[in-house]
Amino acid sequence: MIDKQFDKETFKKSVKDNVKFLYRRKLEEATQEQLFQAVSYTVKDVIIDNWLDTQNAYEKQDPKIVYYMSMEFLMGRALGNNLLNLGAYGEVKEALEELGIDINALEDQEPDPALGNGGLGRLAACFLDSLATLGYSAYGCGIRYRYGMFKQEIRDGYQVEVPDAWLEEGYPFELRRPEYAKEVHFGGYVRVEYDQATGQNKFVHEGYQAVKAIPYDMPIVGYENNVVNTLRIWDAAAIEEFGFDSFDKGDYKKAVEQENLAKDIVNVLYPNDNKMSGKELRLKQQYFFVSASIQAAIEKYKKTHNDIKKLHEKVVFQMNDTHPTMAVAELMRLLMDQEGLGWDDAWAVTTKCVAYTNHTIMAEALEKWPIELFSRLLPRVYQIIEEINRRFIIEVQNKYPGNYEKIKKMAIIYDGQVKMAHLAIVAGFSVNGVARLHTEILEKQELKDFYEMMPEKFNNKTNGITQRRFLLHGNQNLAAWITDHIGPDWITDLSQISKLKVYADDEKALQEFMNIKFQNKQRLAKYILEHNGVEVDPHSIFDVQVKRLHEYKRQLLNILHVIYLYNQIKLHPEMEFYPRTFIFGAKASAAYERAKKIIKLINCVADVVNNDPSIGGKIKVVFIENYRVSNAELIFAAADVSEQISTASKEASGTGNMKFMLNGAPTLGTMDGANVEIVEEVGQENAFIFGMSADQIINYENHGGYDPDFIYNTDAEIRQVLMQLINGTFSSDTELFRDIYDSLLNTKNCSRADQYFILGDFRSYAEAQKRVEAAYKDEKKWAKMALLNTACSGKFSSDRTIQEYVDDIWHLDKVTVTKSEAAEK
Ligand code: C3B
């Protein structure tokens, strides 16, 4: 450990001082929360020195900057991660011990900043970690939601959403930067003015409502390299302080409106995953952070550069899904209306500055906004999009004369709607999917017309995860063991982890590897007992599915299979069965009724199965409440089996799959998303693959022919499971799960029976589960399989992903930061 920055005695003194100054208390009198704050402030002090050094280095070296534009950053707790990346975790842990403080308890005090829903938001967080660690200049740009993802409570088996007031106690790792505040304008109208001097039209936006955007910066600490980048999230405030002034002037109503608009915009994260909400407020949120971020980026550029036409040489905006796609038009607006460029010059710069990542093909996630709403809220931006559309349609016409189908399918504005993906593709210089299969589907299916017209824009960037949070921090025993065996290089170069392969047949190593897994299972069992009141046996197979709840992710397939197993054991009590603990964790969007019913079903099945003495504890079902980044770290470390069972073609990539693999849990999954590449790395024999292929599914979707009723009618065991949903087996209210039952069959209430092919894949899944059991029974075989999963996970580091973005899309310059002497500061 390098540790010049953390002299133990200075550290201890600083913590004591902080407790005194912040709370007027002695260390012994401080609460855990107060200790957390005091320690965090001490750590932040050290970070700030590095932050300044980084700033200086960037100023001197003038590297190109990527602005990662994202509505979501699912950061997870900062304290432990920052300490690890500073290279000070060990020392600080010891120093705290000397003060009688347990670092784990302290870390548990920190709220998870949950400014994201799931995969997309967590990917953004992993990317920031990798950018800092690789030494690239980057800003994350987002929103400082007062309420992030809701806290999930389970009451009587139902999900209850509780507001997550993460800022209540004050968040120690943020820095308010009022000096960088920006104004953002909504509504009003555009007046066109002829400018005699230039002979050009000028577009003047008037009658708008203004909101002030105030940035809060969070440090993103690179791993042991002195780099500290910035996540800049925007808060909103009224322009005029609300006061008696406005009251007197009769502006009372206006002042109240401004105040309310500001409060509303940043109040809460929309809890949708893979679904667009379509709400006006959401559109406001998008424009709010996009406009503020781009204004700040231009201002920063202009401080040291004087030719705005060369903006693209120093700046690139990556749009994380279509949510920030307004960036295209906003950048055009600023370049024309503020910087004075003409259309062609502005377009030339814009189309070299923006790039787009697509994260889903789910139709309900594709953002389309009604013209009426868009043009009313953002009249000038809308005007610009209309012009982009007009010019694009001419291009399409030139390329495909007379082909009006093309225009219908490709136009940015069509049928009264603005299609954000089309805008992103037309303006972006790069369009990427997030796993190989996903990118192929984009090219061949969803975005086929665009791919044919502009193939050079399309590329794949398979997702990755940061091994520093999900192994070094989340699984400290395994991390130490790996370092003992192959050295520490894997921490910043995960491809090195393949060196573990030489231990695949080493009995002692395998034994140690599995012992660590067992300890992690004990740790999770303790968590489950404390949080769920359920006792689970760490000797059983921990079979885990944790991710957002969505029908396409098929938690329903998993729980139906549990019911099937339960029936089997009851029918054949003598049959051999290796004890299994089925662990679920998932939040459902608050308005997604069926998803919430599936949670209730899982809990009802758990109640029956866990309390049926006749099955002798062979199956346990646990639903972990409030699944989030912090408990995810415990869960991945303890998993034996990784459930990745989405309907093929629907999961763009998945990233949980990579976290399980890294921690030595083989994948039980479909050939979907990044599972395909996981299997390629680890080998068919070290994964459990089942189900229909993406091609088969897409073929059914396009041509019909899938009939779940046939399966129901011909497979008595499946029929029994479905009947149990509505015959009182799991709830005395036989109507409770009727909707789920109906959704699977051609009933009068269901338009697309079994849209996600649950019955179609059921037998194949059950058979794969049998293979899992057989493999697990063979202890040595399983240990080898588990170790090989860890050893073959090298590709799935977000460091690799980021390097690919840098090489193919962003072309950033690497920066080195050396530590200055404290005296110079
Ligand atoms: C998710 C996808 O569902 C995942 O397959 C993918 O791994 C991640 O993004 C990251 O690329 N996704 C999401 O979390 N929210 C959306 N709105 C769209 C996609």
Boltz pocket constraint, residues with backbone or C-beta under 6 A from the ligand:
constraints:
  - pocket:
      binder: B
      contacts: [[A, 117], [A, 118], [A, 119], [A, 120], [A, 121], [A, 123], [A, 272], [A, 273], [A, 274], [A, 275], [A, 321], [A, 358], [A, 359], [A, 360], [A, 365], [A, 434], [A, 463], [A, 650], [A, 651], [A, 652], [A, 653], [A, 654], [A, 655], [A, 673]]
      max_distance: 6.0
